[in-house]
């Protein structure tokens, strides 16, 4: 019966620095887990990580395109996230435009021409 070949050929990998100890491996895994948690928390702290909706040009204090009024109520937790965005300097109308724009698959807006992608 032929002898079974080892998965690691020591002749092909003579440098022992290519191997890590269990302790080094555990440290690496702990570091990766910490980085993943940081990324998850960063994502949770940014309620809208997607790009904002395009903004219309303004002519003589009037926005290009058609605008409609909208009044609604939202969940209290969502409202807190919206307030955080407003405190960071974003206008409420643009926050709502961006959310709805993403929900409907980023369609062209009223001020965007057909030839302008």
MMTF fields as JSON, N, C-alpha, C and O atoms, coordinates in Angstrom:
{
  "mmtfVersion": "1.0.0",
  "mmtfProducer": "UNKNOWN",
  "numBonds": 467,
  "numAtoms": 468,
  "numGroups": 117,
  "numChains": 1,
  "numModels": 1,
  "chainsPerModel": [1],
  "groupsPerChain": [117],
  "chainIdList": ["A"],
  "bondAtomList": [4, 2, 8, 6, 12, 10, 16, 14, 20, 18, 24, 22, 28, 26, 32, 30, 36, 34, 40, 38, 44, 42, 48, 46, 52, 50, 56, 54, 60, 58, 64, 62, 68, 66, 72, 70, 76, 74, 80, 78, 84, 82, 88, 86, 92, 90, 96, 94, 100, 98, 104, 102, 108, 106, 112, 110, 116, 114, 120, 118, 124, 122, 128, 126, 132, 130, 136, 134, 140, 138, 144, 142, 148, 146, 152, 150, 156, 154, 160, 158, 164, 162, 168, 166, 172, 170, 176, 174, 180, 178, 184, 182, 188, 186, 192, 190, 196, 194, 200, 198, 204, 202, 208, 206, 212, 210, 216, 214, 220, 218, 224, 222, 228, 226, 232, 230, 236, 234, 240, 238, 244, 242, 248, 246, 252, 250, 256, 254, 260, 258, 264, 262, 268, 266, 272, 270, 276, 274, 280, 278, 284, 282, 288, 286, 292, 290, 296, 294, 300, 298, 304, 302, 308, 306, 312, 310, 316, 314, 320, 318, 324, 322, 328, 326, 332, 330, 336, 334, 340, 338, 344, 342, 348, 346, 352, 350, 356, 354, 360, 358, 364, 362, 368, 366, 372, 370, 376, 374, 380, 378, 384, 382, 388, 386, 392, 390, 396, 394, 400, 398, 404, 402, 408, 406, 412, 410, 416, 414, 420, 418, 424, 422, 428, 426, 432, 430, 436, 434, 440, 438, 444, 442, 448, 446, 452, 450, 456, 454, 460, 458, 464, 462],
  "bondOrderList": [1, 1, 1, 1, 1, 1, 1, 1, 1, 1, 1, 1, 1, 1, 1, 1, 1, 1, 1, 1, 1, 1, 1, 1, 1, 1, 1, 1, 1, 1, 1, 1, 1, 1, 1, 1, 1, 1, 1, 1, 1, 1, 1, 1, 1, 1, 1, 1, 1, 1, 1, 1, 1, 1, 1, 1, 1, 1, 1, 1, 1, 1, 1, 1, 1, 1, 1, 1, 1, 1, 1, 1, 1, 1, 1, 1, 1, 1, 1, 1, 1, 1, 1, 1, 1, 1, 1, 1, 1, 1, 1, 1, 1, 1, 1, 1, 1, 1, 1, 1, 1, 1, 1, 1, 1, 1, 1, 1, 1, 1, 1, 1, 1, 1, 1, 1],
  "groupList": [{"groupName": "UNK", "atomNameList": ["N", "CA", "C", "O"], "elementList": ["N", "C", "C", "O"], "formalChargeList": [0, 0, 0, 0], "bondAtomList": [1, 0, 2, 1, 3, 2], "bondOrderList": [1, 1, 2], "singleLetterCode": "X", "chemCompType": "L-PEPTIDE LINKING"}],
  "groupTypeList": [0, 0, 0, 0, 0, 0, 0, 0, 0, 0, 0, 0, 0, 0, 0, 0, 0, 0, 0, 0, 0, 0, 0, 0, 0, 0, 0, 0, 0, 0, 0, 0, 0, 0, 0, 0, 0, 0, 0, 0, 0, 0, 0, 0, 0, 0, 0, 0, 0, 0, 0, 0, 0, 0, 0, 0, 0, 0, 0, 0, 0, 0, 0, 0, 0, 0, 0, 0, 0, 0, 0, 0, 0, 0, 0, 0, 0, 0, 0, 0, 0, 0, 0, 0, 0, 0, 0, 0, 0, 0, 0, 0, 0, 0, 0, 0, 0, 0, 0, 0, 0, 0, 0, 0, 0, 0, 0, 0, 0, 0, 0, 0, 0, 0, 0, 0, 0],
  "groupIdList": [1, 2, 3, 4, 5, 6, 7, 8, 9, 10, 11, 12, 13, 14, 15, 16, 17, 18, 19, 20, 21, 22, 23, 24, 25, 26, 27, 28, 29, 30, 31, 32, 33, 34, 35, 36, 37, 38, 39, 40, 41, 42, 43, 44, 45, 46, 47, 48, 49, 50, 51, 52, 53, 54, 55, 56, 57, 58, 59, 60, 61, 62, 63, 64, 65, 66, 67, 68, 69, 70, 71, 72, 73, 74, 75, 76, 77, 78, 79, 80, 81, 82, 83, 84, 85, 86, 87, 88, 89, 90, 91, 92, 93, 94, 95, 96, 97, 98, 99, 100, 101, 102, 103, 104, 105, 106, 107, 108, 109, 110, 111, 112, 113, 114, 115, 116, 117],
  "secStructList": [7, 7, 7, 7, 7, 7, 1, 1, 7, 6, 6, 6, 7, 7, 7, 4, 4, 4, 7, 7, 7, 2, 2, 2, 2, 2, 2, 2, 2, 2, 2, 2, 2, 2, 2, 2, 2, 2, 2, 2, 2, 2, 2, 2, 2, 7, 6, 6, 7, 1, 7, 7, 7, 7, 7, 7, 7, 3, 3, 6, 6, 3, 3, 1, 1, 7, 7, 7, 7, 7, 7, 7, 7, 7, 7, 2, 2, 2, 2, 2, 2, 2, 2, 2, 2, 2, 2, 6, 6, 7, 7, 2, 2, 2, 2, 2, 2, 2, 2, 2, 2, 2, 2, 6, 6, 1, 7, 7, 7, 6, 6, 7, 7, 6, 6, 7, 7],
  "xCoordList": [0.848, 0.0, 0.896, 1.848, 0.584, 1.429, 1.317, 0.269, 2.434, 2.474, 1.7, 1.842, 0.885, 0.087, 1.0, 1.853, 0.808, 1.638, 1.137, -0.07, 2.035, 1.692, 1.099, 1.491, 0.161, -0.467, 0.541, 0.442, 1.492, 2.523, 3.853, 4.3, 4.467, 5.768, 6.845, 7.006, 7.59, 8.592, 9.694, 10.342, 9.92, 10.957, 10.516, 11.341, 9.218, 8.71, 8.55, 8.537, 8.428, 8.269, 9.342, 9.02, 10.595, 11.655, 11.689, 12.273, 11.082, 11.153, 10.136, 8.929, 10.616, 9.714, 8.906, 7.946, 9.269, 8.514, 7.146, 6.295, 6.932, 5.632, 4.582, 3.388, 5.029, 4.117, 3.878, 4.77, 2.679, 2.357, 2.005, 1.545, 2.232, 1.846, 0.355, -0.279, -0.178, -1.595, -1.857, -2.895, -0.918, -1.073, -1.12, -1.951, -0.229, -0.244, -1.551, -2.12, -2.01, -3.273, -4.434, -5.272, -4.481, -5.546, -5.5, -6.544, -4.302, -4.17, -4.689, -5.378, -4.351, -4.812, -6.345, -6.975, -6.932, -8.386, -9.063, -10.089, -8.491, -9.056, -9.01, -9.956, -7.914, -7.776, -8.81, -9.421, -8.995, -9.998, -11.406, -12.191, -11.729, -13.047, -13.269, -14.36, -12.227, -12.319, -12.566, -13.378, -11.862, -12.044, -13.446, -14.044, -13.973, -15.328, -16.341, -17.273, -16.168, -17.071, -17.02, -18.052, -15.813, -15.672, -16.41, -17.088, -16.274, -16.959, -18.471, -19.193, -18.955, -20.396, -20.904, -21.944, -20.175, -20.589, -20.533, -21.386, -19.536, -19.432, -20.643, -21.2, -21.045, -22.211, -23.476, -24.328, -23.608, -24.792, -24.844, -25.927, -23.677, -23.639, -23.937, -24.273, -23.823, -24.115, -25.418, -25.422, -26.532, -27.83, -28.035, -28.891, -27.295, -27.477, -26.122, -25.633, -25.511, -24.187, -24.208, -23.152, -25.385, -25.52, -25.361, -25.52, -25.05, -24.917, -26.254, -27.316, -26.18, -27.39, -27.968, -27.266, -29.247, -29.916, -29.308, -28.815, -29.34, -28.85, -29.659, -30.839, -29.011, -29.699, -29.947, -29.092, -31.115, -31.406, -30.638, -30.243, -30.443, -29.847, -30.895, -32.096, -30.428, -31.328, -31.207, -30.111, -32.354, -32.421, -33.289, -34.462, -32.725, -33.463, -34.223, -35.424, -33.529, -34.049, -35.119, -35.853, -35.217, -36.192, -35.46, -34.636, -35.774, -35.133, -35.696, -36.892, -34.803, -35.195, -36.004, -35.731, -36.983, -37.809, -39.077, -39.295, -39.893, -41.167, -41.03, -40.4, -41.62, -41.592, -43.022, -43.932, -43.226, -44.536, -44.403, -43.345, -45.482, -45.508, -45.793, -46.527, -45.208, -45.401, -45.464, -44.592, -46.49, -46.596, -46.835, -47.682, -46.089, -46.209, -45.711, -45.124, -45.941, -45.35, -44.448, -44.691, -43.399, -42.445, -42.175, -42.518, -41.56, -41.157, -40.2, -39.402, -40.284, -39.458, -37.967, -37.198, -37.538, -36.111, -35.635, -34.528, -36.465, -36.108, -36.054, -35.187, -36.98, -37.008, -35.728, -35.205, -35.223, -33.973, -32.801, -31.935, -32.776, -31.71, -31.787, -30.76, -33.005, -33.189, -32.704, -32.041, -33.033, -32.582, -31.058, -30.473, -30.417, -28.947, -28.383, -27.413, -28.988, -28.544, -28.741, -27.884, -29.868, -30.124, -29.1, -28.615, -28.771, -27.789, -26.409, -25.576, -26.174, -24.9, -24.893, -23.877, -26.036, -26.071, -26.856, -26.863, -27.512, -28.264, -29.712, -30.288, -30.294, -31.675, -32.636, -32.39, -33.736, -34.735, -35.266, -35.426, -35.537, -36.076, -35.089, -35.5, -33.803, -32.816, -32.658, -32.416, -32.791, -32.751, -33.9, -33.698, -35.104, -36.284, -36.158, -36.449, -35.728, -35.514, -34.567, -34.838, -33.462, -32.462, -33.028, -32.803, -33.756, -34.343, -35.335, -35.275, -36.237, -37.25, -36.595, -36.986, -35.609, -34.892, -34.253, -34.339, -33.604, -33.002, -34.066, -33.904, -35.146, -36.205, -36.78, -37.088, -36.924, -37.499, -36.451, -36.748, -35.245, -34.232, -33.51, -33.032, -33.42, -32.678, -33.15, -32.351, -34.449, -34.957, -34.508, -34.015, -34.688, -34.39, -35.372, -36.539, -34.884, -35.72, -36.254, -35.782, -37.236, -37.934, -37.008, -37.302, -35.923, -35.012, -33.935, -33.155, -33.864, -32.842, -33.361, -34.431, -32.59, -33.001, -32.691, -31.872, -33.336, -33.138, -31.728, -31.227, -31.071, -29.722, -28.642, -27.471, -29.0, -28.034, -28.104, -29.048, -27.124, -27.117, -26.298, -26.176],
  "yCoordList": [-1.173, 0.0, 1.24, 1.321, 2.224, 3.42, 4.238, 4.313, 4.836, 5.654, 6.954, 7.593, 7.345, 8.56, 9.777, 9.84, 10.725, 11.926, 12.954, 13.145, 13.599, 14.621, 15.845, 16.183, 16.496, 17.691, 18.83, 19.639, 18.901, 19.948, 19.273, 18.398, 19.689, 19.139, 20.034, 21.175, 19.537, 20.384, 20.845, 21.858, 20.111, 20.53, 21.748, 22.558, 21.865, 23.001, 24.248, 25.363, 24.08, 25.206, 25.137, 24.869, 25.371, 25.222, 26.34, 26.17, 27.461, 28.601, 28.426, 28.445, 28.258, 28.039, 29.285, 29.19, 30.459, 31.677, 31.658, 32.496, 30.703, 30.597, 29.97, 30.033, 29.365, 28.72, 29.63, 30.368, 29.574, 30.386, 29.467, 28.341, 29.972, 29.213, 29.405, 30.3, 28.553, 28.676, 30.039, 30.656, 30.502, 31.795, 32.936, 33.837, 32.899, 33.931, 33.895, 34.931, 32.681, 32.528, 33.11, 33.831, 32.798, 33.316, 34.842, 35.495, 35.406, 36.865, 37.481, 38.502, 36.852, 37.33, 37.277, 38.227, 36.18, 36.028, 37.058, 37.632, 37.29, 38.283, 39.674, 40.451, 39.978, 41.263, 41.41, 42.467, 40.342, 40.383, 40.565, 41.336, 39.87, 40.006, 41.43, 41.984, 42.013, 43.392, 44.359, 45.277, 44.149, 45.009, 44.862, 45.849, 43.646, 43.421, 44.133, 44.757, 44.047, 44.744, 46.256, 46.926, 46.788, 48.223, 48.629, 49.656, 47.816, 48.118, 48.05, 48.892, 47.044, 46.928, 48.132, 48.696, 48.532, 49.685, 50.967, 51.841, 51.083, 52.261, 52.335, 53.411, 51.189, 51.132, 51.517, 52.227, 51.056, 51.372, 52.848, 53.418, 53.473, 54.892, 55.783, 56.954, 55.266, 56.033, 55.516, 54.506, 56.193, 55.655, 55.574, 54.813, 56.318, 56.288, 56.218, 57.231, 55.041, 54.94, 54.997, 55.08, 54.954, 55.012, 56.447, 57.383, 56.637, 58.008, 58.735, 58.13, 60.025, 60.848, 61.004, 60.849, 61.311, 61.56, 62.8, 63.687, 62.868, 64.074, 65.292, 65.185, 66.424, 67.658, 68.521, 68.62, 69.144, 70.011, 71.327, 71.767, 71.932, 73.272, 74.262, 74.0, 75.383, 76.413, 77.651, 78.169, 78.125, 79.343, 80.365, 80.107, 81.507, 82.598, 82.086, 82.324, 81.388, 80.845, 79.776, 79.462, 79.216, 78.163, 76.95, 77.08, 75.763, 74.543, 74.14, 74.267, 73.652, 73.125, 71.84, 71.106, 71.552, 70.355, 70.654, 71.775, 69.646, 69.805, 69.239, 68.201, 69.925, 69.495, 69.279, 69.99, 68.31, 68.017, 68.004, 67.673, 68.367, 68.339, 66.926, 66.179, 66.564, 65.248, 65.412, 66.041, 64.847, 64.871, 63.436, 62.731, 63.014, 61.638, 61.525, 62.464, 60.385, 60.079, 58.868, 58.028, 58.787, 57.685, 57.133, 57.75, 55.971, 55.349, 56.282, 56.988, 56.279, 57.177, 56.948, 57.909, 55.693, 55.421, 55.968, 56.496, 55.844, 56.41, 57.931, 58.561, 58.511, 59.965, 60.468, 61.52, 59.712, 60.096, 60.073, 60.948, 59.08, 59.005, 60.182, 60.733, 60.563, 61.71, 62.983, 63.817, 63.13, 64.311, 64.372, 65.453, 63.217, 63.188, 63.691, 64.45, 63.27, 63.733, 65.238, 65.938, 65.727, 67.166, 67.942, 68.986, 67.441, 68.113, 68.104, 68.966, 67.129, 67.068, 68.025, 68.163, 68.69, 69.714, 69.379, 70.17, 68.237, 67.879, 68.339, 68.283, 68.792, 69.263, 68.08, 67.044, 68.252, 67.197, 66.753, 65.555, 67.686, 67.327, 66.45, 65.538, 66.728, 65.929, 64.54, 63.567, 64.438, 63.135, 62.271, 61.111, 62.837, 62.095, 61.749, 60.621, 62.708, 62.43, 61.239, 60.343, 61.235, 60.172, 58.81, 57.814, 58.769, 57.497, 56.949, 55.77, 57.781, 57.346, 56.986, 56.014, 57.763, 57.526, 56.142, 55.415, 55.77, 54.437, 53.345, 52.291, 53.587, 52.581, 52.193, 51.026, 53.175, 52.913, 52.639, 52.745, 52.294, 51.865, 52.988, 52.798, 54.151, 55.302, 55.733, 55.794, 56.032, 56.476, 57.902, 58.616, 58.303, 59.698, 60.609, 60.265, 61.758, 62.728, 63.763, 63.847, 64.545, 65.457, 66.473, 66.929, 66.826, 67.819, 67.205, 67.937, 65.879, 65.213, 64.966, 64.387, 65.411, 65.207, 63.79, 63.115, 63.334, 61.966, 61.727, 60.607, 62.758, 62.582, 62.707, 62.468, 63.08, 63.269, 62.085, 61.989, 61.161, 59.995, 60.254, 59.387],
  "zCoordList": [0.0, 0.0, 0.0, 0.776, -0.89, -0.941, 0.339, 0.98, 0.672, 1.88, 1.659, 0.616, 2.633, 2.545, 2.673, 3.558, 1.79, 1.761, 2.781, 2.924, 3.47, 4.453, 3.754, 2.637, 4.418, 3.849, 3.717, 2.794, 4.614, 4.566, 4.272, 5.012, 3.194, 2.812, 3.419, 2.987, 4.418, 5.075, 4.14, 4.402, 3.044, 2.092, 1.283, 0.86, 1.079, 0.299, 1.169, 0.646, 2.476, 3.389, 4.48, 5.638, 4.136, 5.134, 6.171, 7.241, 5.874, 6.783, 7.916, 7.675, 9.128, 10.259, 10.605, 11.37, 10.062, 10.347, 9.666, 9.961, 8.755, 8.094, 9.001, 8.711, 10.103, 11.027, 12.221, 12.64, 12.76, 13.928, 15.09, 14.903, 16.273, 17.458, 17.71, 17.152, 18.555, 18.916, 19.568, 19.33, 20.386, 21.057, 20.032, 20.146, 19.032, 17.98, 17.198, 16.857, 16.925, 16.201, 17.016, 16.475, 18.305, 19.175, 19.268, 19.291, 19.323, 19.359, 18.058, 18.071, 16.955, 15.652, 15.566, 15.1, 16.01, 15.969, 16.876, 16.51, 18.054, 18.969, 18.337, 18.463, 17.662, 16.986, 15.861, 15.701, 15.094, 14.019, 14.57, 14.019, 15.641, 16.255, 16.755, 16.619, 17.332, 17.812, 16.654, 16.768, 15.538, 14.367, 13.786, 13.357, 13.767, 13.261, 14.14, 13.633, 15.464, 16.374, 16.161, 16.176, 15.961, 15.71, 14.439, 14.409, 13.384, 12.127, 12.289, 11.754, 13.029, 13.27, 14.048, 13.709, 15.092, 15.888, 15.079, 15.234, 14.221, 13.371, 12.45, 12.232, 11.912, 11.035, 11.804, 11.27, 13.058, 13.857, 14.217, 14.349, 14.376, 14.721, 13.529, 13.709, 12.331, 11.126, 10.547, 9.844, 10.832, 10.422, 8.916, 8.467, 8.13, 6.679, 5.986, 5.487, 5.949, 5.349, 3.824, 3.197, 3.227, 1.775, 1.286, 2.07, 0.004, -0.502, -0.451, -0.598, -0.244, -0.213, -1.612, -2.611, -1.665, -2.942, -3.594, -2.897, -4.915, -5.588, -5.142, -4.808, -5.144, -4.743, -5.971, -6.851, -6.029, -7.175, -7.084, -6.005, -8.236, -8.249, -7.744, -7.807, -7.25, -6.729, -7.61, -7.822, -8.127, -8.94, -8.223, -7.954, -7.917, -7.268, -6.043, -5.911, -5.155, -3.901, -4.094, -3.157, -5.29, -5.551, -6.126, -7.032, -5.584, -6.062, -7.412, -7.673, -8.264, -9.558, -9.341, -8.391, -10.189, -10.053, -9.27, -8.811, -9.129, -8.414, -7.004, -6.801, -6.041, -4.647, -4.166, -4.593, -3.286, -2.707, -1.191, -0.656, -0.5, 0.963, 1.438, 0.791, 2.575, 3.16, 4.676, 5.275, 5.288, 6.748, 7.213, 6.665, 8.22, 8.69, 10.114, 10.651, 10.722, 12.023, 11.832, 10.965, 12.655, 12.559, 13.957, 14.965, 13.991, 15.24, 15.991, 15.374, 17.302, 18.126, 17.925, 17.911, 17.769, 17.561, 16.218, 16.119, 15.19, 13.886, 13.961, 13.355, 14.706, 14.858, 15.527, 15.159, 16.516, 17.18, 16.192, 16.233, 15.315, 14.316, 13.346, 12.949, 12.968, 12.08, 12.775, 12.158, 14.057, 14.802, 14.876, 14.802, 15.021, 15.047, 13.726, 13.708, 12.626, 11.303, 11.165, 10.625, 11.653, 11.573, 12.394, 11.957, 13.57, 14.415, 13.765, 14.047, 12.899, 12.171, 10.98, 10.299, 10.726, 9.691, 8.432, 7.489, 8.393, 7.187, 7.324, 8.41, 6.223, 6.228, 6.259, 5.641, 6.992, 7.123, 5.76, 5.526, 4.869, 3.56, 2.774, 2.056, 2.913, 2.192, 2.824, 2.111, 4.139, 4.813, 4.302, 3.941, 4.271, 3.823, 2.337, 1.94, 1.515, 0.086, -0.096, -0.895, 0.646, 0.503, 0.908, 0.221, 2.014, 2.467, 1.451, 1.102, 0.978, 0.012, -1.319, -1.964, -1.722, -2.975, -2.97, -3.959, -1.85, -1.74, -1.688, -2.304, -0.96, -0.824, -2.183, -2.422, -3.071, -4.388, -5.471, -6.661, -5.067, -6.029, -6.743, -7.861, -6.125, -6.652, -8.046, -8.98, -8.188, -9.492, -9.804, -8.931, -11.063, -11.436, -10.709, -10.52, -10.312, -9.608, -10.597, -11.731, -10.164, -11.077, -11.749, -12.854, -11.119, -11.7, -12.57, -13.18, -12.648, -13.451, -14.858, -15.045, -15.846, -17.238, -17.665, -17.04, -18.722, -19.22, -19.731, -19.639, -20.271, -20.815, -19.744, -20.037, -18.497, -17.415, -16.476, -15.693, -16.524, -15.627, -14.432, -13.567]
}
